Each structure stands twice: as structure tokens, then as C-alpha cells.
């Protein structure tokens, strides 16, 4: 069952989940073209609906601007942390990708796009190369250049986290690097 109500900043749905669970509800909303949308974690009582509404709003903020995606907060927790602290997110972006501002926009886009493809391909330079329609060594050279410019290594977990989170901030940002 679905209960819809209009709110000042968009529609709100309260869903009584059946066997399909939260993933099924998100899929049905996506099929309806209801996005962008955010879904809170499941709550156990009506008393928790206010908190659920706020968390759904946070999930919504993790959607890429202009997208029609419907997302669950539980699948976007690290990005939700970023949108919850915009000042720190801006600082992270400036600190990690700031050195890329010295490049011409096309070069910047190539390096960031290569990082994005490499991450989406599970860290495989070969699969990223296929996606980017270039040679595997080209991907590796671009990633090494990105590492040099940002002073962060893709092989050091904490530094990789910085790069991934900065990339998320960049995706959600309305202003380019």
C-alpha cells in the first residue's frame, strides 16, 4: 500500500512494505518515472515517520542533479555524509582535486572520467580501457598522472577513499572544478 501526500518541497509517500521489501518499492517507483527520489530506512512505527522523512530527504540529496533515479539511503550512506556537511564536502573537493584546476577543462575531464571508469570497473584498467575506448596503458598513465597531481595513491586505502568521496562531491556539485 502507498499513501501519497504533497509537501512544500515535493511529494511524500508512506509505503507499507510487503514481501518485495524496500528494493521492490524503489524499483516500482523507478518504473513509474517518479524520480528523483530518496527512501529512508524502514521504520517500525508512525512515531518514526518524521525522522524517516528527514532521512529520505537526505537520500534525495545524493541523487545526481537532473537524474530520475530513486535511491535508498542505506545504499548511499557515504554520499549522505557528504551532503550532510556541505562545508566539509567543498573543502574535501578543493583539497583533493584542487591541483586539477591548473589543467585545461578537457584534460581535467579526461582524468576525472578515467578515474570514474576505473572505479566503476572494479579497479580494472583493462575493463576501463574498453569502456573508454583506449588502450589499457593509456588508462594506467592517466591514473598515474592523477596520482601525481593529487598526491594521492590509488593503492593506499585511505587516499583512495579521499579520491572516491571527492568524486562523489564533484558529481553532486552544481559547479565544475
N, C-alpha and C positions, 0 to 999 in steps of 0.2 A: 504494500500500500504506500501511496505517496500523498503527502499533504503539501500543497504549494501556498506560499503567501508572498506578497510583494513587500519588499523592504526598500528603504530610501536609496540604497546603493545596489539593488538587484533583487532577483527572486531568491527565495529560500525554500528548500524542500526538506521536509522531515520524512524519512523513509523507514517503514517497518520492514526490516530485512527478513527475507525468507531463506530458503536453502541456498540461494545464489550468493549470499554474503555481500560484503562491500564491493568486491571486484565485479560482481554481476551488476550491481547498481551503477557503478561507474561506466561499465560497458553499455548499459541501456541508455544512460544519459548521453554518452558519446554518439550512439546510433541516432538519437533524436536531434543531434546537432545543437545540443543545449549549451555547449561550451562557449567561452571558457568557464570552468567551474572548479570548485575545490570541495573536497569532502573531509569532514573531521573523522577522528576515530569513533568507533561505535560507543554509544553511551548506554547506561543501564536504566536511567530514569528521566522523566521530564525535567527534574530539577537541574540536570546537567546540560540542558539544551542551550542555555546562554553561553556556557563555555564552549560547547560544540560549535556554535555559530561563529565565535571568535576564531577558533582553530580552523574552521572551514574557510574563513576569510584569509587567514594566513596561507593556507594551501593554495587559494586562488592567486595570491601574490607570486607564487612560484611558477605560474604559467608564463610562457614566453609571450610578450606583447604581440597581439594580432593573431594568436593561435586560437583554435577551437577546442583545445584539449580539456579533458576533465580529469583531475588528478586527486589522489588520496594523500592526505598529509603524511601518513605513515610511510609512503614511498618517496617523500621529498623532505625528510627531516633536516638534512644538512643544508639544503637550499632554504628551508623555512627559517633556520637560524640566521642565514644571511639577510633575508628580507626583514627579519625582526630587528636587526641592528643596522640600519642604512648607513649610519656614520662610519661604523667599523667596516662595513662592506666596501664603501667608497675608498677607505684607507687601504684595505687589502688589495683592491684593484690597482690603485696608484702604486703601491709598494711592489707588487708582483709584476704587473705589466707596464708600469711607468716607463722603463727603458725602451719599450717598443714604440713610444711616441716619437722617438728620433727617426724612425723609419718612415718612408712614404706609405700612405694608406694601403696601397696594393701589396706591398711587402708585408706589412703588418697582418693583413687579411690572410695572406698565404701561410704565414707562420701559425697564426691562431687556428686557421682552418685545418692545418696539418695536425696540430695538437688535438683538436676536436675529433678528427677522423681516427687518429691513433687510439684515443680513449674509447671511442665507440666500437672500435675493432678489437677491444680487449688487450691493447698494448702490442698488437701485431703490426709490424711495419709492412709486411707483405700484403696483408689484407687492406691496410690503409692505402697502400700504393694502388691496389686495384680500384678502390673506391675513388681515389683522387686522379686516377689515370696517369700515373707517373711510375718511375722505377722505384723499387724498394730503397735503393741507396739515396735517392732524392729525398724520400721521407726521413731517413736517418740523418742526412745532412741538415735538413730543416730543423729537426728536433734538437740536434747538437747546437745549432745556431740559437735556437730559442733558449736552451740551457745556458749558453754563454751570456746572452743578453739579459736574462732574468736572474742569473747567478743562482739558479735552482736546478737540481738534478732530478731527472725522472726516475732514477734508481734509488733515491732516498725517500722513503715513505712520507715523512713529514713535509718535505719540499714538494713532492707530488701532490699532496693534499692541498697545499697552498695554490698550486697551479690549477687544480681541478676547481677549487672554490672560486678563484679569481675568474676562471672561465664561466662559471655559473653566474657570477655578478655581471660579467660582460654581456652574457646572453639576455639577462633581465633588464639591463640598463637601457634607458632611452637615449643616452648619448654615447657616441662611439669613443674609442680610446683616444 
